[in-house]
Amino acid sequence: MRDAALWIEALLRQFPELLTELAPGRRSATDYPASAPRVPAPELLRAERREALLVQQRHGLAVPGHSSAPIRLHISDAIRDITDGVVELDEAVHDKLGLGRPRHARVPQRLARIVGLFGEAAAHPALAEHVRDECRRMARRCARALGDAESMVRVRGRCPWCDSVSLRAFPARRAVLCVNPSCRCADTACDCRTDPAYRHVWHDGDWDALASAAGADRGEIAASMDTTDEGVRR
């Protein structure tokens, strides 16, 4: 559930950015060069309106700002996918826990409600795994739509499980993972043994033991979590 909480935290931070990116906002006259036309050409205006109408018909999404503002279809698709996913996850958690149908709420409120049920959900391994996987999927979909790549910092030392130099720090999750696809730990309860998409994770409470076993520097691991660089750092 710690992993799920980190993915939800990322979703709560990035989902509002999707709404901002859905369409350009209004622009003032000072945003345009003196020589630039301030009204789209008729052909462009008609195309933008057709695109806006199509998205509104398909997804029920109204475009913020000027009525002729072009819609970014991949953004609207991501919003719809994540919104539907959060609603379905909220309903699945409530159903499994016997809490009845959850009240209607916006995405941030539903996510907060799911987090509030983590204690009960943790008692159901299949549900906990589903929550983690769905939160991970939606957070990654959100990041891809925004064009973000998750920061990754190389950690010196060797993985205690597979002995490869594949340890990486992920600041957004404040966690260290072994990115070797074939790595499997000795903990029979760890999902890395059964789920090909899962990697063994060391959270901050595990960094001392990891540094000792991997020949890494605990201070360096902590410092790597504070990086503000975007993309992948090697």
N, C-alpha and C positions, 0 to 999 in steps of 0.2 A: 504493500500500500504506500510505502514511501516513494517508490517510483511513480505511482499514479498521482500522488500529491504534487510531485515536481512537474509532471506533464500538465496537470490542471493549472498549476501556477503559470506555466508558459502560455497556456491557452487564454487565461484571464488577462495576461499582459498583451497578447498579440491580436486576439479576436477584435477588439475595438479598432485596431488599425485596418482590418479588412473593411469595416464599414466606411472608414475614411477614404480608403482606396477605391471604393466601388465606382465612384464617378468623380470627375473634377468638380471642385466647388465653384462658387461664383468668383469671377475675377473683376477687379476694379479697372477703371480706365488707365490707371498708372501702370498696370501690369503689361500693357501692350506698347511696343515701339510706336512712335508717331506715324510711321509709314505702314504699319501692319493693319490689315482689315479687321474690323471689330465684329463683323457679322459673317458667319460661315457662308460659303458659296451655296446656292440652292441645292445642288446635287449632294453636297456633304451634309447639309441640314436634313434632307430627306432620308439619307442613309442612317444618320444618327437617330432620327426619330423612329425609323423602322426597327433599328437595333434595340432601342429602349422599349418599344412596344412588345417586341418578341420576348425580352427578358421579363417584363411585367406579366405577360400572359403565362410564361412557363413557370415563373417562380413567385409571382405575387409581390415582387419587389419594386417599390417606387424609387425613382432616381432622385437623390438629393440635389439641390442646386438648380441650375437652369434647365428648363424642360428639354432642351436640345442637347444636353451634355451626353457625350458618348459613354456607354456602359462598358466596363471591362468584364467580358463574359467569364473568364477564368476566375475572377474574383467573386462574381455572383454565384457561380457554381460551387466554389469553396464555401461561401457563406451558407448556402442551402445544405450542402453535405454536412457541415459541422453542426449546424442548427438541428437538422434531423437526427444526427448521431447523438447529440447531447440529450435531446428529448427521449430517444429510444433507450439510452443508457439510464437516464433518470427513472424511466418507467420499469426497466428491467431490474434495477436495484430495489425499487419499492416492491415489485411483484415477488422477487425472491425472498425478501424479508417479511412478506405478509403485511405490508403497510398500506395496501390499497393503491389506487391511482393517484399519482402526485398532482398537486395543484398546478395550474398553468403559470408559467413564469418565463422570464427572459433567460437567455443563455447564461449570463454570469450568476444569476440567482439559482439556476438549476445546478450549475457546477458547484456552487457553495453548498447546496443541499446534499449533493453526492458526497462531498468531502465530510460533511457532518455525519454521514452514515458509514464512514470507513471502519469504525470500530466493530459494528455489527457485520459488515461485509467481509471483514478479515476472517470471520469464523466459517466462511463458505469458500474454500479454495478455488473452486471453479468460477464463482462470481468474482472473487478478487482478481483472478487472472484475466477475466473478461474486461473488468474495469480498467486494469492496467493497460491491456492491449488496445482498447478503444481510445483511451486518453492519449496514448502514444501516437496512434494513427491520426487522430484529429489534430494534435499539436504539430505533427510533421506536415500534415496537409496545409495547415494554416501558415507555417513557416515557408513552405514551397510557394504558396500563392503570393506571399509577400516578397519572394526572392531572397529569403534569408538562408544562409547556411549555418548550421550549428557550429559554434566555435569548438575547436578541438586542439589540445596542447599535448605534445609528446611528454611522457613521464619517463625519466631515466631509470634504468633498472630492468629486471626481467620478471615476467609474470610468474608468480609462485606455482601456478598450475601447469602451464605449458612451456615455461622457460623461454618464451619468445620475447623480443623487445617490442611488444605490441600494447603496452600500457598507455592509455590516453586519458587526460583529464577533460571533462566536459563541464565548463564553468556554469552553463545555464542550469545544469542539474546538480551542481556541486558534488560530482561523483567521478570516480575513476573506473574505467572499464578496460577489459582486455578485448581488443578488436580482432583478435585472431579467430576466424570463423570456426576453427576446429578445436578451440579451447573448451575444456570441460573441467569443472572443479570437482572436489571430492564430496561436496555436500549433496546428499541424495534429495534434499528438499529444494535445491536451487533449480530454477527453471532453465538454466543454461544446459542442463543435461537432457531436456526433453523438447525444448523449443529452439529451432535453428535461428530464429530472429532475436533471441535473447542472449545477452552477454553477462558474464559475472560482474557484479557491481560492488565497489567499495565506497560506502558513504563516509562522511567525515569522522564518524566514530570508529571507523576501521583503518584510518590512514596510518596510525602508529604501527599497527601490526603489519600492514602492507609494506611500509617503508623498511621495516626490519627484515621481512621475508624476501623482498624484491631487491634489496640493496639500493633503495631509493632514498631521497631526502625528504623528510616529512615537511620541512619548511618550504621546500620548493613546490611540493604538491599543493600546499595551502596557498602559496603565492600565485600559482597557475590558475586558481579559481577566481582571482580578481582581475583577470585580463579583460580588456574592453575591446580587443581586436575582433573584427568580424571575419567570418570564414574559417579556414583551417590553418592552424599554425603548426608547422613541422619542427 
